[in-house]
Amino acid sequence: MHIKRLVPFFVFLLSTCFYHAMAQDGSPKMHKVVVQMNTADTAAWSATIGNIRNLQKVWPNNIQVELVVHGKALDFLVKDKTHLAADIVAMAKEGIVFAACENSMRKHHIEKSQLLIQAITVPSGVAELVVKQEEGWSYLKSGVN
């Protein structure tokens, strides 16, 4: 009689174990990271590139990164002002997204044609950060002035 009462418990226990085994099937987790950069400090720009490279080393082929550039950091993506163009070009080929804030572009009188072609634009850098976090992306902030 007591065994009949335990059957539903064992069915529940086995189905829970099966569910967890399927959820942890050995397939690698895709990490999604949005990085905020709003500093004119070129050392911070280089450090941010290094941080993204380090993430790629830890999770090769299992990471998506979007670097949102706004405020004083816009020169990072301006063709004639950045010293990291080669890095940006190479990383964009690897899937890293470089997003320039259109609000900051207007404020600093920067046209889309002045940006590296690898850069996309977003209406608001801070809004892009909020949306990504709402979608479950992890957030990192690069160095500040």
TIVO-2410 file (N, C-alpha, C; in nm, 3 decimals):
# residues 145
REC num residu      c1      c2      c3 atome chaine
REC   1      M   0.081  -0.118   0.000     N      A
REC   1      M   0.000   0.000   0.000    CA      A
REC   1      M   0.086   0.125   0.000     C      A
REC   2      H   0.191   0.127   0.079     N      A
REC   2      H   0.280   0.244   0.087    CA      A
REC   2      H   0.357   0.264  -0.043     C      A
REC   3      I   0.385   0.157  -0.115     N      A
REC   3      I   0.458   0.166  -0.241    CA      A
REC   3      I   0.376   0.243  -0.343     C      A
REC   4      K   0.247   0.222  -0.347     N      A
REC   4      K   0.160   0.293  -0.440    CA      A
REC   4      K   0.166   0.444  -0.415     C      A
REC   5      R   0.181   0.483  -0.293     N      A
REC   5      R   0.191   0.626  -0.259    CA      A
REC   5      R   0.325   0.684  -0.303     C      A
REC   6      L   0.427   0.601  -0.309     N      A
REC   6      L   0.560   0.648  -0.346    CA      A
REC   6      L   0.581   0.655  -0.497     C      A
REC   7      V   0.501   0.585  -0.575     N      A
REC   7      V   0.517   0.584  -0.720    CA      A
REC   7      V   0.513   0.725  -0.778     C      A
REC   8      P   0.413   0.809  -0.745     N      A
REC   8      P   0.414   0.946  -0.800    CA      A
REC   8      P   0.541   1.023  -0.764     C      A
REC   9      F   0.591   1.002  -0.643     N      A
REC   9      F   0.713   1.070  -0.601    CA      A
REC   9      F   0.832   1.027  -0.688     C      A
REC  10      F   0.844   0.896  -0.712     N      A
REC  10      F   0.954   0.846  -0.793    CA      A
REC  10      F   0.941   0.890  -0.939     C      A
REC  11      V   0.820   0.897  -0.990     N      A
REC  11      V   0.799   0.947  -1.127    CA      A
REC  11      V   0.844   1.092  -1.135     C      A
REC  12      F   0.805   1.171  -1.036     N      A
REC  12      F   0.847   1.311  -1.030    CA      A
REC  12      F   0.999   1.322  -1.021     C      A
REC  13      L   1.059   1.244  -0.936     N      A
REC  13      L   1.204   1.246  -0.917    CA      A
REC  13      L   1.277   1.208  -1.046     C      A
REC  14      L   1.234   1.103  -1.112     N      A
REC  14      L   1.297   1.062  -1.237    CA      A
REC  14      L   1.278   1.165  -1.347     C      A
REC  15      S   1.160   1.223  -1.357     N      A
REC  15      S   1.137   1.324  -1.461    CA      A
REC  15      S   1.221   1.449  -1.433     C      A
REC  16      T   1.238   1.485  -1.308     N      A
REC  16      T   1.322   1.600  -1.273    CA      A
REC  16      T   1.468   1.572  -1.310     C      A
REC  17      C   1.516   1.453  -1.279     N      A
REC  17      C   1.654   1.418  -1.315    CA      A
REC  17      C   1.672   1.418  -1.466     C      A
REC  18      F   1.573   1.366  -1.539     N      A
REC  18      F   1.580   1.364  -1.685    CA      A
REC  18      F   1.584   1.507  -1.740     C      A
REC  19      Y   1.500   1.595  -1.685     N      A
REC  19      Y   1.496   1.735  -1.729    CA      A
REC  19      Y   1.633   1.800  -1.709     C      A
REC  20      H   1.693   1.781  -1.593     N      A
REC  20      H   1.824   1.842  -1.566    CA      A
REC  20      H   1.933   1.783  -1.654     C      A
REC  21      A   1.923   1.657  -1.685     N      A
REC  21      A   2.021   1.596  -1.775    CA      A
REC  21      A   2.009   1.655  -1.914     C      A
REC  22      M   1.888   1.682  -1.959     N      A
REC  22      M   1.867   1.742  -2.091    CA      A
REC  22      M   1.914   1.887  -2.092     C      A
REC  23      A   1.892   1.959  -1.985     N      A
REC  23      A   1.933   2.099  -1.979    CA      A
REC  23      A   2.084   2.112  -1.973     C      A
REC  24      Q   2.148   2.011  -1.920     N      A
REC  24      Q   2.294   2.011  -1.910    CA      A
REC  24      Q   2.349   1.902  -2.001     C      A
REC  25      D   2.315   1.910  -2.128     N      A
REC  25      D   2.349   1.805  -2.222    CA      A
REC  25      D   2.493   1.810  -2.272     C      A
REC  26      G   2.571   1.896  -2.213     N      A
REC  26      G   2.710   1.906  -2.255    CA      A
REC  26      G   2.733   2.009  -2.363     C      A
REC  27      S   2.626   2.064  -2.420     N      A
REC  27      S   2.646   2.169  -2.520    CA      A
REC  27      S   2.691   2.296  -2.449     C      A
REC  28      P   2.786   2.365  -2.507     N      A
REC  28      P   2.841   2.483  -2.442    CA      A
REC  28      P   2.739   2.596  -2.433     C      A
REC  29      K   2.742   2.667  -2.322     N      A
REC  29      K   2.654   2.781  -2.301    CA      A
REC  29      K   2.706   2.899  -2.382     C      A
REC  30      M   2.615   2.972  -2.447     N      A
REC  30      M   2.652   3.094  -2.519    CA      A
REC  30      M   2.647   3.210  -2.419     C      A
REC  31      H   2.761   3.273  -2.400     N      A
REC  31      H   2.771   3.388  -2.310    CA      A
REC  31      H   2.747   3.514  -2.392     C      A
REC  32      K   2.664   3.603  -2.340     N      A
REC  32      K   2.634   3.729  -2.407    CA      A
REC  32      K   2.675   3.843  -2.314     C      A
REC  33      V   2.765   3.929  -2.364     N      A
REC  33      V   2.820   4.036  -2.282    CA      A
REC  33      V   2.809   4.168  -2.356     C      A
REC  34      V   2.750   4.267  -2.290     N      A
REC  34      V   2.747   4.402  -2.344    CA      A
REC  34      V   2.843   4.486  -2.261     C      A
REC  35      V   2.929   4.559  -2.330     N      A
REC  35      V   3.032   4.639  -2.264    CA      A
REC  35      V   3.005   4.786  -2.291     C      A
REC  36      Q   3.010   4.866  -2.188     N      A
REC  36      Q   2.990   5.011  -2.201    CA      A
REC  36      Q   3.125   5.081  -2.198     C      A
REC  37      M   3.146   5.171  -2.295     N      A
REC  37      M   3.268   5.251  -2.297    CA      A
REC  37      M   3.231   5.396  -2.326     C      A
REC  38      N   3.266   5.486  -2.233     N      A
REC  38      N   3.236   5.628  -2.252    CA      A
REC  38      N   3.350   5.717  -2.203     C      A
REC  39      T   3.470   5.674  -2.227     N      A
REC  39      T   3.587   5.750  -2.183    CA      A
REC  39      T   3.678   5.785  -2.301     C      A
REC  40      A   3.742   5.899  -2.291     N      A
REC  40      A   3.840   5.940  -2.392    CA      A
REC  40      A   3.978   5.882  -2.364     C      A
REC  41      D   3.991   5.811  -2.254     N      A
REC  41      D   4.119   5.753  -2.212    CA      A
REC  41      D   4.158   5.638  -2.306     C      A
REC  42      T   4.257   5.663  -2.389     N      A
REC  42      T   4.297   5.562  -2.488    CA      A
REC  42      T   4.357   5.437  -2.422     C      A
REC  43      A   4.411   5.452  -2.303     N      A
REC  43      A   4.459   5.334  -2.230    CA      A
REC  43      A   4.341   5.244  -2.194     C      A
REC  44      A   4.229   5.306  -2.158     N      A
REC  44      A   4.108   5.229  -2.128    CA      A
REC  44      A   4.056   5.160  -2.254     C      A
REC  45      W   4.069   5.226  -2.369     N      A
REC  45      W   4.027   5.164  -2.495    CA      A
REC  45      W   4.106   5.035  -2.518     C      A
REC  46      S   4.238   5.045  -2.503     N      A
REC  46      S   4.324   4.927  -2.523    CA      A
REC  46      S   4.292   4.818  -2.422     C      A
REC  47      A   4.267   4.858  -2.298     N      A
REC  47      A   4.233   4.761  -2.194    CA      A
REC  47      A   4.101   4.691  -2.225     C      A
REC  48      T   4.007   4.765  -2.280     N      A
REC  48      T   3.877   4.706  -2.317    CA      A
REC  48      T   3.895   4.602  -2.426     C      A
REC  49      I   3.976   4.635  -2.527     N      A
REC  49      I   4.007   4.537  -2.632    CA      A
REC  49      I   4.069   4.412  -2.569     C      A
REC  50      G   4.161   4.432  -2.477     N      A
REC  50      G   4.225   4.320  -2.408    CA      A
REC  50      G   4.125   4.237  -2.328     C      A
REC  51      N   4.030   4.303  -2.261     N      A
REC  51      N   3.930   4.231  -2.183    CA      A
REC  51      N   3.842   4.145  -2.274     C      A
REC  52      I   3.803   4.200  -2.388     N      A
REC  52      I   3.721   4.124  -2.482    CA      A
REC  52      I   3.800   4.005  -2.535     C      A
REC  53      R   3.926   4.026  -2.569     N      A
REC  53      R   4.012   3.916  -2.616    CA      A
REC  53      R   4.022   3.806  -2.509     C      A
REC  54      N   4.035   3.847  -2.382     N      A
REC  54      N   4.043   3.749  -2.275    CA      A
REC  54      N   3.915   3.667  -2.263     C      A
REC  55      L   3.800   3.732  -2.281     N      A
REC  55      L   3.673   3.658  -2.280    CA      A
REC  55      L   3.669   3.557  -2.394     C      A
REC  56      Q   3.719   3.599  -2.511     N      A
REC  56      Q   3.722   3.508  -2.625    CA      A
REC  56      Q   3.813   3.387  -2.600     C      A
REC  57      K   3.920   3.408  -2.525     N      A
REC  57      K   4.010   3.297  -2.492    CA      A
REC  57      K   3.944   3.198  -2.397     C      A
REC  58      V   3.868   3.250  -2.301     N      A
REC  58      V   3.802   3.163  -2.203    CA      A
REC  58      V   3.688   3.085  -2.267     C      A
REC  59      W   3.609   3.153  -2.355     N      A
REC  59      W   3.494   3.090  -2.417    CA      A
REC  59      W   3.503   3.099  -2.569     C      A
REC  60      P   3.602   3.035  -2.629     N      A
REC  60      P   3.612   3.044  -2.776    CA      A
REC  60      P   3.485   2.988  -2.841     C      A
REC  61      N   3.433   3.061  -2.936     N      A
REC  61      N   3.313   3.023  -3.010    CA      A
REC  61      N   3.186   3.018  -2.926     C      A
REC  62      N   3.192   3.061  -2.801     N      A
REC  62      N   3.075   3.057  -2.713    CA      A
REC  62      N   3.047   3.193  -2.651     C      A
REC  63      I   3.078   3.300  -2.722     N      A
REC  63      I   3.056   3.432  -2.665    CA      A
REC  63      I   3.011   3.529  -2.773     C      A
REC  64      Q   2.916   3.612  -2.735     N      A
REC  64      Q   2.873   3.724  -2.816    CA      A
REC  64      Q   2.906   3.849  -2.736     C      A
REC  65      V   2.967   3.947  -2.801     N      A
REC  65      V   3.002   4.071  -2.733    CA      A
REC  65      V   2.955   4.188  -2.817     C      A
REC  66      E   2.894   4.284  -2.750     N      A
REC  66      E   2.863   4.412  -2.813    CA      A
REC  66      E   2.927   4.520  -2.728     C      A
REC  67      L   3.011   4.601  -2.791     N      A
REC  67      L   3.075   4.714  -2.724    CA      A
REC  67      L   2.997   4.839  -2.762     C      A
REC  68      V   2.931   4.900  -2.664     N      A
REC  68      V   2.852   5.020  -2.686    CA      A
REC  68      V   2.939   5.140  -2.650     C      A
REC  69      V   2.961   5.225  -2.751     N      A
REC  69      V   3.051   5.339  -2.739    CA      A
REC  69      V   2.968   5.467  -2.740     C      A
REC  70      H   2.987   5.550  -2.638     N      A
REC  70      H   2.913   5.675  -2.633    CA      A
REC  70      H   2.996   5.781  -2.562     C      A
REC  71      G   2.944   5.904  -2.563     N      A
REC  71      G   3.013   6.014  -2.496    CA      A
REC  71      G   3.151   6.039  -2.553     C      A
REC  72      K   3.245   6.061  -2.462     N      A
REC  72      K   3.382   6.096  -2.502    CA      A
REC  72      K   3.458   5.981  -2.568     C      A
REC  73      A   3.401   5.863  -2.570     N      A
REC  73      A   3.469   5.747  -2.630    CA      A
REC  73      A   3.446   5.735  -2.780     C      A
REC  74      L   3.362   5.820  -2.837     N      A
REC  74      L   3.329   5.804  -2.979    CA      A
REC  74      L   3.450   5.803  -3.072     C      A
REC  75      D   3.555   5.875  -3.037     N      A
REC  75      D   3.674   5.876  -3.122    CA      A
REC  75      D   3.733   5.737  -3.140     C      A
REC  76      F   3.701   5.645  -3.050     N      A
REC  76      F   3.744   5.506  -3.061    CA      A
REC  76      F   3.699   5.446  -3.195     C      A
REC  77      L   3.583   5.491  -3.246     N      A
REC  77      L   3.529   5.438  -3.370    CA      A
REC  77      L   3.543   5.532  -3.489     C      A
REC  78      V   3.605   5.648  -3.468     N      A
REC  78      V   3.623   5.745  -3.576    CA      A
REC  78      V   3.750   5.708  -3.653     C      A
REC  79      K   3.734   5.690  -3.785     N      A
REC  79      K   3.845   5.645  -3.871    CA      A
REC  79      K   3.974   5.722  -3.849     C      A
REC  80      D   3.964   5.854  -3.849     N      A
REC  80      D   4.083   5.939  -3.844    CA      A
REC  80      D   4.135   5.965  -3.704     C      A
REC  81      K   4.072   5.907  -3.602     N      A
REC  81      K   4.113   5.937  -3.465    CA      A
REC  81      K   4.150   5.815  -3.382     C      A
REC  82      T   4.110   5.698  -3.424     N      A
REC  82      T   4.138   5.579  -3.344    CA      A
REC  82      T   4.274   5.520  -3.379     C      A
REC  83      H   4.342   5.469  -3.278     N      A
REC  83      H   4.469   5.399  -3.301    CA      A
REC  83      H   4.446   5.247  -3.299     C      A
REC  84      L   4.320   5.206  -3.288     N      A
REC  84      L   4.288   5.064  -3.275    CA      A
REC  84      L   4.207   5.011  -3.393     C      A
REC  85      A   4.214   5.080  -3.506     N      A
REC  85      A   4.134   5.040  -3.623    CA      A
REC  85      A   4.161   4.895  -3.663     C      A
REC  86      A   4.285   4.853  -3.666     N      A
REC  86      A   4.318   4.716  -3.707    CA      A
REC  86      A   4.255   4.614  -3.613     C      A
REC  87      D   4.256   4.643  -3.484     N      A
REC  87      D   4.194   4.554  -3.386    CA      A
REC  87      D   4.042   4.548  -3.407     C      A
REC  88      I   3.982   4.664  -3.429     N      A
REC  88      I   3.837   4.671  -3.448    CA      A
REC  88      I   3.797   4.592  -3.573     C      A
REC  89      V   3.871   4.610  -3.682     N      A
REC  89      V   3.842   4.538  -3.806    CA      A
REC  89      V   3.852   4.387  -3.782     C      A
REC  90      A   3.958   4.343  -3.719     N      A
REC  90      A   3.978   4.200  -3.695    CA      A
REC  90      A   3.870   4.143  -3.603     C      A
REC  91      M   3.837   4.217  -3.499     N      A
REC  91      M   3.738   4.167  -3.403    CA      A
REC  91      M   3.597   4.167  -3.463     C      A
REC  92      A   3.567   4.262  -3.548     N      A
REC  92      A   3.437   4.264  -3.615    CA      A
REC  92      A   3.423   4.140  -3.704     C      A
REC  93      K   3.532   4.098  -3.767     N      A
REC  93      K   3.530   3.976  -3.849    CA      A
REC  93      K   3.501   3.853  -3.763     C      A
REC  94      E   3.535   3.862  -3.634     N      A
REC  94      E   3.511   3.752  -3.541    CA      A
REC  94      E   3.372   3.760  -3.477     C      A
REC  95      G   3.294   3.861  -3.515     N      A
REC  95      G   3.157   3.871  -3.465    CA      A
REC  95      G   3.135   3.973  -3.353     C      A
REC  96      I   3.241   4.040  -3.310     N      A
REC  96      I   3.223   4.143  -3.207    CA      A
REC  96      I   3.149   4.261  -3.271     C      A
REC  97      V   3.049   4.312  -3.201     N      A
REC  97      V   2.969   4.424  -3.252    CA      A
REC  97      V   3.017   4.552  -3.184     C      A
REC  98      F   3.041   4.654  -3.265     N      A
REC  98      F   3.082   4.785  -3.216    CA      A
REC  98      F   2.969   4.882  -3.248     C      A
REC  99      A   2.904   4.934  -3.144     N      A
REC  99      A   2.786   5.019  -3.161    CA      A
REC  99      A   2.815   5.160  -3.112     C      A
REC 100      A   2.792   5.258  -3.201     N      A
REC 100      A   2.810   5.399  -3.166    CA      A
REC 100      A   2.674   5.461  -3.134     C      A
REC 101      C   2.671   5.544  -3.034     N      A
REC 101      C   2.550   5.612  -2.990    CA      A
REC 101      C   2.520   5.732  -3.080     C      A
REC 102      E   2.403   5.733  -3.141     N      A
REC 102      E   2.365   5.843  -3.229    CA      A
REC 102      E   2.345   5.974  -3.152     C      A
REC 103      N   2.296   5.967  -3.028     N      A
REC 103      N   2.283   6.088  -2.946    CA      A
REC 103      N   2.420   6.153  -2.926     C      A
REC 104      S   2.519   6.073  -2.893     N      A
REC 104      S   2.654   6.126  -2.873    CA      A
REC 104      S   2.714   6.175  -3.004     C      A
REC 105      M   2.683   6.106  -3.113     N      A
REC 105      M   2.733   6.150  -3.244    CA      A
REC 105      M   2.682   6.290  -3.276     C      A
REC 106      R   2.554   6.314  -3.251     N      A
REC 106      R   2.499   6.449  -3.274    CA      A
REC 106      R   2.567   6.552  -3.184     C      A
REC 107      K   2.581   6.518  -3.058     N      A
REC 107      K   2.641   6.611  -2.961    CA      A
REC 107      K   2.784   6.648  -3.000     C      A
REC 108      H   2.859   6.550  -3.051     N      A
REC 108      H   3.000   6.572  -3.085    CA      A
REC 108      H   3.021   6.598  -3.235     C      A
REC 109      H   2.912   6.617  -3.308     N      A
REC 109      H   2.917   6.650  -3.451    CA      A
REC 109      H   2.997   6.547  -3.531     C      A
REC 110      I   2.962   6.422  -3.508     N      A
REC 110      I   3.027   6.312  -3.579    CA      A
REC 110      I   2.923   6.248  -3.671     C      A
REC 111      E   2.958   6.237  -3.798     N      A
REC 111      E   2.871   6.176  -3.898    CA      A
REC 111      E   2.903   6.026  -3.911     C      A
REC 112      K   2.803   5.950  -3.954     N      A
REC 112      K   2.823   5.806  -3.973    CA      A
REC 112      K   2.939   5.779  -4.069     C      A
REC 113      S   2.956   5.864  -4.169     N      A
REC 113      S   3.063   5.846  -4.267    CA      A
REC 113      S   3.202   5.859  -4.205     C      A
REC 114      Q   3.212   5.918  -4.087     N      A
REC 114      Q   3.341   5.933  -4.020    CA      A
REC 114      Q   3.381   5.809  -3.941     C      A
REC 115      L   3.281   5.722  -3.919     N      A
REC 115      L   3.306   5.601  -3.840    CA      A
REC 115      L   3.369   5.493  -3.926     C      A
REC 116      L   3.440   5.403  -3.862     N      A
REC 116      L   3.486   5.282  -3.929    CA      A
REC 116      L   3.364   5.209  -3.982     C      A
REC 117      I   3.377   5.145  -4.097     N      A
REC 117      I   3.261   5.078  -4.156    CA      A
REC 117      I   3.213   4.960  -4.071     C      A
REC 118      Q   3.295   4.913  -3.980     N      A
REC 118      Q   3.257   4.802  -3.893    CA      A
REC 118      Q   3.159   4.846  -3.785     C      A
REC 119      A   3.146   4.975  -3.762     N      A
REC 119      A   3.059   5.025  -3.656    CA      A
REC 119      A   2.915   5.030  -3.701     C      A
REC 120      I   2.826   4.988  -3.613     N      A
REC 120      I   2.684   5.012  -3.633    CA      A
REC 120      I   2.647   5.132  -3.546     C      A
REC 121      T   2.528   5.184  -3.564     N      A
REC 121      T   2.483   5.291  -3.476    CA      A
REC 121      T   2.354   5.246  -3.407     C      A
REC 122      V   2.335   5.298  -3.288     N      A
REC 122      V   2.212   5.275  -3.212    CA      A
REC 122      V   2.159   5.413  -3.169     C      A
REC 123      P   2.029   5.429  -3.161     N      A
REC 123      P   1.973   5.561  -3.127    CA      A
REC 123      P   2.026   5.618  -2.995     C      A
REC 124      S   2.040   5.533  -2.896     N      A
REC 124      S   2.087   5.576  -2.764    CA      A
REC 124      S   2.175   5.467  -2.705     C      A
REC 125      G   2.296   5.503  -2.670     N      A
REC 125      G   2.387   5.404  -2.611    CA      A
REC 125      G   2.337   5.350  -2.479     C      A
REC 126      V   2.288   5.438  -2.392     N      A
REC 126      V   2.242   5.392  -2.262    CA      A
REC 126      V   2.116   5.307  -2.275     C      A
REC 127      A   2.029   5.341  -2.370     N      A
REC 127      A   1.911   5.259  -2.392    CA      A
REC 127      A   1.950   5.121  -2.446     C      A
REC 128      E   2.051   5.117  -2.532     N      A
REC 128      E   2.100   4.988  -2.584    CA      A
REC 128      E   2.150   4.900  -2.470     C      A
REC 129      L   2.218   4.960  -2.374     N      A
REC 129      L   2.267   4.884  -2.258    CA      A
REC 129      L   2.151   4.827  -2.177     C      A
REC 130      V   2.047   4.907  -2.158     N      A
REC 130      V   1.929   4.861  -2.083    CA      A
REC 130      V   1.862   4.746  -2.156     C      A
REC 131      V   1.841   4.761  -2.286     N      A
REC 131      V   1.774   4.656  -2.364    CA      A
REC 131      V   1.853   4.526  -2.358     C      A
REC 132      K   1.984   4.534  -2.375     N      A
REC 132      K   2.065   4.412  -2.372    CA      A
REC 132      K   2.054   4.344  -2.235     C      A
REC 133      Q   2.057   4.423  -2.128     N      A
REC 133      Q   2.045   4.364  -1.995    CA      A
REC 133      Q   1.907   4.303  -1.974     C      A
REC 134      E   1.805   4.367  -2.027     N      A
REC 134      E   1.670   4.310  -2.016    CA      A
REC 134      E   1.660   4.179  -2.093     C      A
REC 135      E   1.741   4.164  -2.197     N      A
REC 135      E   1.744   4.040  -2.275    CA      A
REC 135      E   1.834   3.934  -2.212     C      A
REC 136      G   1.893   3.964  -2.096     N      A
REC 136      G   1.973   3.867  -2.023    CA      A
REC 136      G   2.123   3.876  -2.047     C      A
REC 137      W   2.170   3.978  -2.118     N      A
REC 137      W   2.313   3.994  -2.141    CA      A
REC 137      W   2.381   4.038  -2.012     C      A
REC 138      S   2.503   3.991  -1.989     N      A
REC 138      S   2.586   4.039  -1.878    CA      A
REC 138      S   2.641   4.176  -1.914     C      A
REC 139      Y   2.664   4.258  -1.813     N      A
REC 139      Y   2.708   4.397  -1.835    CA      A
REC 139      Y   2.846   4.419  -1.777     C      A
REC 140      L   2.933   4.481  -1.856     N      A
REC 140      L   3.064   4.524  -1.809    CA      A
REC 140      L   3.083   4.670  -1.845     C      A
REC 141      K   3.149   4.744  -1.759     N      A
REC 141      K   3.181   4.884  -1.787    CA      A
REC 141      K   3.332   4.894  -1.798     C      A
REC 142      S   3.377   4.958  -1.906     N      A
REC 142      S   3.521   4.977  -1.923    CA      A
REC 142      S   3.567   5.094  -1.836     C      A
REC 143      G   3.697   5.122  -1.837     N      A
REC 143      G   3.755   5.227  -1.756    CA      A
REC 143      G   3.694   5.364  -1.777     C      A
REC 144      V   3.702   5.449  -1.678     N      A
REC 144      V   3.646   5.584  -1.686    CA      A
REC 144      V   3.754   5.688  -1.661     C      A
REC 145      N   3.725   5.812  -1.702     N      A
REC 145      N   3.819   5.923  -1.675    CA      A
REC 145      N   3.819   5.957  -1.528     C      A
***
